Every structure is written in C-alpha cells, then in structure tokens.
Amino acid sequence: MSDGQAAVNAATDADGVNQSVANGKTAIDAAHQPGTNLADQKTAANTDLQKEHDAVVKAINEDPSLTTDEKKAQVANADKALSDGQAAVNAATDADGVNSALADGKTAIDAAHKPGTSVDDQKTAANTDLQKEHDAVVKAINEDPSLTTDERQKQVADADKALSDGQAAVNAATDADGVNSALADGKTAIDAAHKPGTSVDDQKTAAKKKIDEEADRIKRQIDSDANLSLEEKNAQKAAVDRQAENAKSKIDSANTADEINDALRSGIIAIDAEYIPGVQKSIQNPVEVHSLVSVSNNKNELPNTGYSNNRSNSIVSLIISTFSGIMLMLGVSKKRKDNGK
C-alpha cells in the first residue's frame, strides 16, 4: 500500500496516476495468501501432540530410576496432558489458537516425566539402610538376656551374613524396583537373625528344677550306701540341702542365661561333692576271721556289706590266705626258738 501510494504521488499525468492505482491494487491483493485451512492445522497439531506423548511415555517406561508405581503415575499424567492438549487444539478458533494450544500441550506432556534419583544413589541409600538395620538387630541380640554367649555369637554371625547378602543383591540391581526388592528382602533376612531365647524367668524355673532333681538323686545315693551310718547319712543329706538352697538362691539372683547356667553348673558340682561314700569296715582279729569263714561256709556269702557274692568270696579267700600266712610265720618263728634252746 505504501509503495502504491508513493507511485500515485510520483505520477505526472492522469495515465500515470491510473497506472499506479492499478499496480497498487494488484500488489495489495497479492499480499493475502490464505494458509492451510483450520481443520487441517488442528489435525496436524493433534498428531504432533500424540507423537510427543508417545516419546515421553517411552522415556518414562525405560527410566531405570523409576519404580513400577512411579512409572504408572507418570504415564497417567502424560495421558491426561495429551487429552487436555488435544481438547484445547480442537477448541481453537484460529491458527494462533491452534499454535498456542499445541505449545502448551507439549509443555504439559513433557512435564509428566520426572526422573527419579539415580540408580547408583538409590543403591547407596539402600545399603546404608541395610547397615542401620543390621546394627540395630545386632544391638538387640547382644542385649538379649535370654541368650547365652554362644547363641549371641551365632545370631550376630547370621545377621552379618544377611547384611552381606542383602548389599550384594542391592549392588546387582539394575533399576529402582530391583533396588527396593533387594532392600526389603535384606531387611527381612537381617531381622530374622535375632531369635530370642526362653524368658529368663522360665530359664530360672527350669534350672531350679534341675537342682532339686540332682539333690534328690544324690540323697538317694546316700540313703542306699550301706557303709554309711545313720548319723553320716543325715549329715551328708543336710549338706546337700544347703548346697541346693544356695544354688537356687544364686539362680534367682541371675540376670542372664549365662549367669543362670553358671549357677546351675556350680550348684550341681557342689551338690555332688557332698556325697562321700562310706568305707567297708575291715576285719581286725582272727576271731572275726573264724566267724566270717564259718558264716561263709554255711551260707556261701558274707554278712550284708553291700557287695555281691562273688566279691564277698574273693575277700574271704584273701583273708583266709593272709591269716594262714600269718599262722605259718608264727609257727616257723616258734620252731626256731625251740631249736635255739
């Protein structure tokens, strides 16, 4: 238009003016070049949005830093951004509206993909969590009064192995799901290493029962010992009772399984030591030997000494041999004296 008016103003006659007007109109008319129709622009814009959506969803699903649940949520967000963007495109009334809706739709779709923490960083965090879980479990094991020292050592070793296995599984993982699965399994294995023992109170009850049983057993041995006098039996059984009460008192004062077991062991040793078997009375003169031999010849057994017949016969034979030897020596001595006269 500006060029046409300048040409009109520069004309020097009527023909020049008319020609400038005609040329100006032609140029102005040529300036209008209709674009692609609006419906086609909308179709193209919606296709662009679909392509953007598909690329973003692919990136989401291939992102190893995301868990399965995170991927599902982000894909759903991308789907919604596509739907909203295409609706805006379809609602546009002109090319500018279409282009604006396309740009906004792409931005929203792209924003749906939010990468997670890197897999390496997730592994580091998971291994730290496993170490903390291990340390807490080991502390609980070492402070568990129901466990003996040997039991604690074994359970701590189990916790150490569970930690090592768990961290190895974490390090071998290739994505967030693998890391999380290894972390969960590792914690479960570590927690399972601690197996509390029977309660301290129940252990005390069981230990005191064993003390009573041992005391009863030893007292039965004392009562059946034929070589102990009644007075000796009573004295030894009283000592057994004292040791049993002392052991049970120590058991009641114990705070851990080790202390209970120590009190039980020392108590049984002390109880057992109170039984001192009696000694069979020896035969002191030939009259007793004669009497013993007579009884043996008549009944083929010794008086009630608590030994078997075979052993009694052996003792009798030894006594007779010894007595015969003594008599022989006395005879030889007497003969020498007679010869000396």
PAVEXMAR-847388 format. One line per 5 residues: number of its first residue (from 1); their letters; for each residue z, y, x of C-alpha. Coordinates in pm, whole numbers. Each point is the difference from the previous one (the first is absolute). Layout:
N
NUM	A	Z Y X ~ ...
This chain:
341
1	MSDGQ	0 0 0 ~ 87 238 278 ~ -327 -76 175 ~ -201 52 -323 ~ 159 336 -67
6	AAVNA	-65 113 354 ~ -368 -93 -40 ~ -23 193 -328 ~ 154 308 162 ~ -244 -24 290
11	ATDAD	-306 -14 -228 ~ -230 311 8 ~ -194 -54 -318 ~ 10 -180 -333 ~ -169 -311 130
16	GVNQS	247 -25 280 ~ 293 30 -238 ~ -139 -263 -236 ~ -67 -238 284 ~ 355 44 139
21	VANGK	147 -64 -342 ~ -200 -318 -44 ~ 90 -126 348 ~ 368 83 -52 ~ 17 -194 -328
26	TAIDA	-159 -303 159 ~ 249 4 286 ~ 294 44 -235 ~ -114 -284 -223 ~ -42 -226 305
31	AHQPG	364 57 96 ~ 119 -224 -285 ~ -23 -364 110 ~ 187 -221 -245 ~ 231 -264 164
36	TNLAD	45 -366 -86 ~ 102 -30 -360 ~ 377 -2 -61 ~ 15 -359 -123 ~ -160 -124 322
41	QKTAA	244 207 208 ~ 288 -158 -188 ~ -137 -349 60 ~ -38 71 371 ~ 351 145 21
46	NTDLQ	156 -300 -174 ~ -185 -234 236 ~ 139 195 298 ~ 351 -31 -143 ~ -41 -376 -46
51	KEHDA	-118 -41 360 ~ 296 204 127 ~ 238 -209 -210 ~ -140 -331 126 ~ 24 110 365
56	VVKAI	359 113 -45 ~ 103 -319 -181 ~ -154 -206 283 ~ 197 199 254 ~ 320 -51 -199
61	NEDPS	-46 -374 -30 ~ -77 -34 372 ~ 296 212 111 ~ 245 -235 184 ~ 275 259 -17
66	LTTDE	23 -37 -379 ~ 177 -271 -193 ~ -171 -176 -290 ~ 200 204 -251 ~ -85 326 179
71	KKAQV	-369 -92 0 ~ 7 -71 -373 ~ 166 335 -73 ~ -248 195 215 ~ -303 -176 -147
76	ANADK	132 87 -346 ~ 27 365 109 ~ -358 -9 130 ~ -118 -148 -330 ~ 170 279 -193
81	ALSDG	-144 269 230 ~ -350 -142 -59 ~ 49 -7 -375 ~ 134 356 -7 ~ -277 127 231
86	QAAVN	-280 -152 -205 ~ 150 138 -319 ~ -1 349 153 ~ -360 -40 111 ~ -105 -109 -345
91	AATDA	180 298 -155 ~ -177 255 220 ~ -243 236 -171 ~ -196 114 300 ~ -85 -89 356
96	DGVNS	296 189 141 ~ 231 -190 -228 ~ -153 -331 111 ~ 34 88 369 ~ 359 115 -44
101	ALADG	97 -317 -185 ~ -169 -211 271 ~ 187 171 282 ~ 336 -22 -177 ~ -60 -365 -88
106	KTAID	-75 -97 361 ~ 311 176 122 ~ 218 -184 -252 ~ -157 -337 82 ~ 45 51 374
111	AAHKP	365 95 -56 ~ 72 -339 -160 ~ -4 -173 340 ~ 327 62 182 ~ 22 -218 313
116	GTSVD	345 -146 74 ~ 196 1 322 ~ -191 -173 277 ~ 46 -377 21 ~ 148 33 349
121	DQKTA	261 246 -124 ~ 77 -228 -294 ~ 51 -289 243 ~ 240 206 210 ~ 200 95 -308
126	ANTDL	8 -361 -125 ~ 122 -133 334 ~ 272 263 2 ~ 107 -109 -349 ~ 15 -364 112
131	QKEHD	213 93 302 ~ 244 191 -223 ~ 20 -293 -241 ~ 63 -239 290 ~ 276 216 146
136	AVVKA	176 29 -335 ~ -14 -377 -58 ~ 122 -81 352 ~ 291 241 -50 ~ 88 -176 -327
141	INEDP	-16 -340 172 ~ 223 105 288 ~ 253 152 -238 ~ 8 -300 -236 ~ 349 -157 33
146	SLTTD	-115 -316 -177 ~ -225 -96 293 ~ 97 -166 326 ~ -126 134 333 ~ -258 -279 22
151	ERQKQ	-121 70 -355 ~ -33 371 76 ~ -199 -65 315 ~ -242 -227 -187 ~ -47 244 -288
156	VADAD	-58 294 237 ~ -263 -212 179 ~ -166 -66 -338 ~ -1 373 -76 ~ -152 74 342
161	KALSD	-281 -249 -64 ~ -64 140 -349 ~ -30 350 151 ~ -241 -119 268 ~ -215 -189 -250
166	GQAAV	2 291 -246 ~ -108 258 257 ~ -274 -230 125 ~ -133 -29 -356 ~ 12 378 -43
171	NAATD	-193 55 322 ~ -266 -251 -107 ~ -60 176 -334 ~ -332 181 -48 ~ 80 220 -299
176	ADGVN	283 155 -196 ~ 38 -300 -231 ~ 33 -231 300 ~ 261 224 158 ~ 203 18 -319
181	SALAD	-20 -375 -58 ~ 114 -75 355 ~ 284 251 -37 ~ 123 -154 -325 ~ -20 -355 134
186	GKTAI	173 101 321 ~ 292 161 -182 ~ 41 -308 -219 ~ 12 -228 304 ~ 246 225 184
191	DAAHK	231 21 -301 ~ -8 -378 -38 ~ 141 -45 351 ~ 348 99 -118 ~ 166 -289 -177
196	PGTSV	369 78 -70 ~ 236 -292 47 ~ 273 -128 -230 ~ 249 275 -79 ~ 287 44 245
201	DDQKT	252 -83 -273 ~ -175 -327 -81 ~ -18 -87 370 ~ 374 63 31 ~ 71 -228 -295
206	AAKKK	-213 -277 149 ~ 159 37 344 ~ 354 -18 -137 ~ -93 -312 -194 ~ -117 -161 324
211	IDEEA	330 94 165 ~ 195 -167 -280 ~ -219 -311 21 ~ 50 -25 376 ~ 375 47 -34
216	DRIKR	16 -276 -262 ~ -206 -233 219 ~ 221 53 304 ~ 319 -47 -203 ~ -135 -329 -130
221	QIDSD	-57 -109 359 ~ 357 96 86 ~ 141 -190 -297 ~ -196 -312 94 ~ 115 2 363
226	ANLSL	252 -291 20 ~ 115 113 343 ~ 142 330 -129 ~ 349 27 -142 ~ 55 168 -336
231	EEKNA	149 298 177 ~ -303 29 232 ~ -239 -30 -294 ~ 177 273 -196 ~ 6 230 303
236	QKAAV	-374 -48 70 ~ -100 45 -364 ~ 206 321 -20 ~ -183 126 308 ~ -334 -87 -162
241	DRQAE	96 200 -309 ~ 94 300 216 ~ -333 -12 182 ~ -187 -30 -330 ~ 174 306 -145
246	NAKSK	-61 196 319 ~ -371 -91 -7 ~ -37 98 -366 ~ 172 332 70 ~ -253 72 277
251	IDSAN	-284 -97 -232 ~ 128 241 -266 ~ 9 277 262 ~ -358 -66 114 ~ -271 253 -89
256	TADEI	-315 -185 102 ~ -151 -348 -4 ~ 50 -28 376 ~ 370 86 -29 ~ 43 -251 -282
261	NDALR	-167 -274 203 ~ 207 83 309 ~ 322 -18 -202 ~ -112 -330 -155 ~ -85 -160 336
266	SGIIA	319 110 173 ~ 204 -104 -304 ~ -142 -353 0 ~ 65 -34 373 ~ 359 115 -42
271	IDAEY	59 -236 -294 ~ -146 -298 186 ~ 217 74 302 ~ 320 -41 -200 ~ -49 -375 -36
276	IPGVQ	146 -179 302 ~ -37 -377 -45 ~ 318 -204 52 ~ 41 -241 292 ~ 74 -367 -62
281	KSIQN	353 -91 119 ~ -1 -221 313 ~ 200 -327 31 ~ 285 57 246 ~ 181 -338 62
286	PVEVH	-60 -375 0 ~ 192 -45 -323 ~ -258 215 -178 ~ -275 -199 168 ~ 154 -327 -118
291	SLVSV	37 138 -349 ~ -355 135 5 ~ -143 -329 124 ~ 194 -195 -262 ~ -129 219 -279
296	SNNKN	-350 -23 141 ~ 18 -382 18 ~ 122 -21 -357 ~ -230 260 -158 ~ -272 42 260
301	ELPNT	45 378 -18 ~ 216 280 134 ~ 248 197 -207 ~ -160 280 -199 ~ -123 235 274
306	GYSNN	-318 118 -155 ~ -227 -201 232 ~ -223 -295 -93 ~ 95 -365 64 ~ -245 -33 288
311	RSNSI	149 297 181 ~ 350 -128 -76 ~ -83 -339 150 ~ -133 169 312 ~ 318 202 39
316	VSLII	214 -311 -46 ~ -200 -184 266 ~ 41 295 240 ~ 374 16 -61 ~ 43 -378 49
321	STFSG	-203 10 321 ~ 203 292 132 ~ 331 -166 -95 ~ -105 -330 160 ~ -91 181 318
326	IMLML	336 172 11 ~ 180 -330 -54 ~ -208 -165 274 ~ 85 275 247 ~ 367 -24 -85
331	GVSKK	-15 -378 56 ~ -169 37 339 ~ 256 260 106 ~ 290 -225 -100 ~ -152 -295 191
336	RKDNG	-32 212 314 ~ 360 100 -26 ~ 106 -368 -40 ~ -209 -100 303 ~ 160 278 202
341	K	340 -149 -65
